[in-house]
């Protein structure tokens, strides 16, 4: 059973469609936050969740920089895309699912 779960998980890691789906979900979240702010709707829970996601993604930046430094990806690209998408961007680049540069 453990081998089946491990194999299934590793297959999913290399599927570009899986990562793109996750990035669409993250993009939808960011658009929701921007629309909410543009309409002057200050939903406390949404703002707290936004701050938490932004903080977690910011904490991931050193890991992404270290992980992708040999892939030839510009540092500014790593920082910006990690801040927006987090590991759903830099992990597929590390695995070779996405082109980094």
Secondary structure, DSSP 8 states (H G I E B T S, - for coil): -HHHHHHHHHHHHT-HHHHHHHHHHHHHHHHHHHHHHHTT---HHHHHHHHHHHHHHHHHHHHHHHHHGGGT--HHHHHHHHHHHTHHHHHHHHHTSS---
